[in-house]
């Protein structure tokens, strides 16, 4: 699910850039000369079953078109 949503609107028309992207995407260890950008944002850790249940319910409601903020 995450991969499809990340790449849904992605396209590249330059062959060299596309090949580099695919090489990096499929490589287990990126080349030493390539440096990843610094991560941004915060990481959230799920604390328990109640939080998991709440997240699943939000996803189900969103898929059914019944999103309530």
FIKOLZA-1660 file (N, C-alpha, C; in steps of 0.1 Angstrom, whole numbers, plus 5000, padded with zeros to 4 digits):
% residues 69
   i   px   py   pz ch aa at
   1 5008 4988 5000  A  X  N
   1 5000 5000 5000  A  X CA
   1 5009 5013 5000  A  X  C
   2 5019 5013 5008  A  X  N
   2 5027 5025 5009  A  X CA
   2 5034 5028 4996  A  X  C
   3 5040 5017 4990  A  X  N
   3 5048 5019 4978  A  X CA
   3 5039 5024 4967  A  X  C
   4 5027 5019 4965  A  X  N
   4 5018 5023 4955  A  X CA
   4 5014 5038 4957  A  X  C
   5 5012 5042 4969  A  X  N
   5 5008 5056 4971  A  X CA
   5 5019 5065 4969  A  X  C
   6 5031 5061 4972  A  X  N
   6 5043 5070 4971  A  X CA
   6 5046 5071 4956  A  X  C
   7 5045 5061 4948  A  X  N
   7 5049 5061 4934  A  X CA
   7 5037 5064 4925  A  X  C
   8 5025 5066 4930  A  X  N
   8 5013 5067 4921  A  X CA
   8 5014 5078 4911  A  X  C
   9 5020 5090 4915  A  X  N
   9 5021 5101 4906  A  X CA
   9 5035 5104 4902  A  X  C
  10 5043 5094 4903  A  X  N
  10 5058 5096 4900  A  X CA
  10 5060 5092 4885  A  X  C
  11 5068 5101 4878  A  X  N
  11 5072 5097 4865  A  X CA
  11 5086 5104 4862  A  X  C
  12 5093 5098 4854  A  X  N
  12 5106 5104 4850  A  X CA
  12 5108 5102 4835  A  X  C
  13 5112 5112 4828  A  X  N
  13 5114 5111 4814  A  X CA
  13 5128 5110 4809  A  X  C
  14 5137 5113 4819  A  X  N
  14 5152 5112 4816  A  X CA
  14 5157 5098 4819  A  X  C
  15 5163 5092 4809  A  X  N
  15 5167 5078 4810  A  X CA
  15 5178 5076 4821  A  X  C
  16 5188 5085 4822  A  X  N
  16 5198 5084 4832  A  X CA
  16 5192 5085 4846  A  X  C
  17 5184 5095 4848  A  X  N
  17 5177 5096 4861  A  X CA
  17 5169 5084 4865  A  X  C
  18 5161 5079 4855  A  X  N
  18 5153 5068 4857  A  X CA
  18 5161 5055 4861  A  X  C
  19 5172 5053 4854  A  X  N
  19 5181 5042 4857  A  X CA
  19 5187 5043 4871  A  X  C
  20 5191 5055 4875  A  X  N
  20 5197 5058 4888  A  X CA
  20 5186 5055 4899  A  X  C
  21 5174 5060 4896  A  X  N
  21 5163 5057 4906  A  X CA
  21 5161 5042 4908  A  X  C
  22 5160 5035 4897  A  X  N
  22 5157 5021 4898  A  X CA
  22 5169 5014 4905  A  X  C
  23 5181 5017 4902  A  X  N
  23 5193 5011 4908  A  X CA
  23 5192 5014 4923  A  X  C
  24 5189 5026 4927  A  X  N
  24 5189 5029 4942  A  X CA
  24 5177 5022 4948  A  X  C
  25 5166 5021 4941  A  X  N
  25 5154 5015 4947  A  X CA
  25 5156 5000 4949  A  X  C
  26 5163 4993 4940  A  X  N
  26 5165 4979 4941  A  X CA
  26 5178 4975 4948  A  X  C
  27 5187 4984 4952  A  X  N
  27 5199 4980 4958  A  X CA
  27 5197 4979 4973  A  X  C
  28 5204 4968 4978  A  X  N
  28 5203 4966 4993  A  X CA
  28 5212 4976 5000  A  X  C
  29 5223 4980 4994  A  X  N
  29 5233 4990 5000  A  X CA
  29 5235 5000 4989  A  X  C
  30 5231 5013 4992  A  X  N
  30 5233 5023 4982  A  X CA
  30 5248 5026 4980  A  X  C
  31 5252 5031 4968  A  X  N
  31 5266 5034 4966  A  X CA
  31 5271 5044 4976  A  X  C
  32 5284 5043 4979  A  X  N
  32 5290 5052 4989  A  X CA
  32 5289 5067 4986  A  X  C
  33 5289 5070 4973  A  X  N
  33 5289 5084 4969  A  X CA
  33 5275 5090 4970  A  X  C
  34 5265 5082 4971  A  X  N
  34 5251 5087 4972  A  X CA
  34 5248 5089 4987  A  X  C
  35 5243 5101 4990  A  X  N
  35 5239 5103 5004  A  X CA
  35 5224 5106 5005  A  X  C
  36 5218 5100 5014  A  X  N
  36 5203 5102 5016  A  X CA
  36 5201 5115 5022  A  X  C
  37 5190 5122 5019  A  X  N
  37 5186 5134 5026  A  X CA
  37 5183 5131 5041  A  X  C
  38 5185 5141 5049  A  X  N
  38 5182 5140 5063  A  X CA
  38 5167 5137 5065  A  X  C
  39 5163 5128 5073  A  X  N
  39 5149 5125 5076  A  X CA
  39 5142 5137 5082  A  X  C
  40 5130 5139 5078  A  X  N
  40 5122 5150 5084  A  X CA
  40 5110 5144 5090  A  X  C
  41 5104 5151 5099  A  X  N
  41 5092 5147 5106  A  X CA
  41 5095 5139 5118  A  X  C
  42 5084 5135 5124  A  X  N
  42 5085 5127 5137  A  X CA
  42 5081 5113 5134  A  X  C
  43 5086 5103 5142  A  X  N
  43 5082 5089 5141  A  X CA
  43 5073 5087 5153  A  X  C
  44 5062 5080 5150  A  X  N
  44 5052 5077 5160  A  X CA
  44 5053 5062 5163  A  X  C
  45 5053 5059 5176  A  X  N
  45 5053 5045 5180  A  X CA
  45 5039 5042 5186  A  X  C
  46 5034 5031 5181  A  X  N
  46 5020 5027 5186  A  X CA
  46 5022 5021 5200  A  X  C
  47 5014 5026 5209  A  X  N
  47 5015 5023 5223  A  X CA
  47 5008 5010 5227  A  X  C
  48 4997 5006 5220  A  X  N
  48 4990 4995 5225  A  X CA
  48 4979 4991 5215  A  X  C
  49 4971 4981 5219  A  X  N
  49 4960 4975 5211  A  X CA
  49 4950 4986 5208  A  X  C
  50 4946 4994 5218  A  X  N
  50 4936 5004 5216  A  X CA
  50 4940 5014 5204  A  X  C
  51 4952 5018 5204  A  X  N
  51 4957 5027 5193  A  X CA
  51 4957 5020 5180  A  X  C
  52 4961 5007 5179  A  X  N
  52 4960 4999 5167  A  X CA
  52 4946 4998 5162  A  X  C
  53 4937 4995 5171  A  X  N
  53 4923 4994 5167  A  X CA
  53 4917 5007 5162  A  X  C
  54 4921 5018 5168  A  X  N
  54 4916 5031 5164  A  X CA
  54 4921 5034 5150  A  X  C
  55 4934 5031 5147  A  X  N
  55 4940 5034 5134  A  X CA
  55 4933 5025 5123  A  X  C
  56 4930 5013 5126  A  X  N
  56 4924 5004 5117  A  X CA
  56 4910 5009 5114  A  X  C
  57 4903 5013 5124  A  X  N
  57 4889 5018 5122  A  X CA
  57 4889 5031 5114  A  X  C
  58 4899 5040 5116  A  X  N
  58 4900 5052 5107  A  X CA
  58 4902 5048 5093  A  X  C
  59 4911 5038 5091  A  X  N
  59 4914 5034 5077  A  X CA
  59 4901 5028 5070  A  X  C
  60 4894 5019 5078  A  X  N
  60 4882 5013 5073  A  X CA
  60 4872 5023 5069  A  X  C
  61 4870 5033 5078  A  X  N
  61 4860 5044 5076  A  X CA
  61 4864 5052 5063  A  X  C
  62 4877 5055 5062  A  X  N
  62 4881 5063 5051  A  X CA
  62 4879 5055 5038  A  X  C
  63 4882 5042 5038  A  X  N
  63 4880 5034 5026  A  X CA
  63 4865 5033 5022  A  X  C
  64 4856 5033 5032  A  X  N
  64 4842 5033 5029  A  X CA
  64 4836 5046 5026  A  X  C
  65 4844 5057 5027  A  X  N
  65 4840 5070 5024  A  X CA
  65 4832 5077 5036  A  X  C
  66 4834 5072 5048  A  X  N
  66 4827 5077 5059  A  X CA
  66 4837 5084 5069  A  X  C
  67 4845 5093 5064  A  X  N
  67 4855 5099 5073  A  X CA
  67 4848 5110 5081  A  X  C
  68 4851 5109 5094  A  X  N
  68 4846 5119 5104  A  X CA
  68 4858 5123 5112  A  X  C
  69 4860 5136 5111  A  X  N
  69 4872 5142 5118  A  X CA
  69 4871 5142 5132  A  X  C
% end
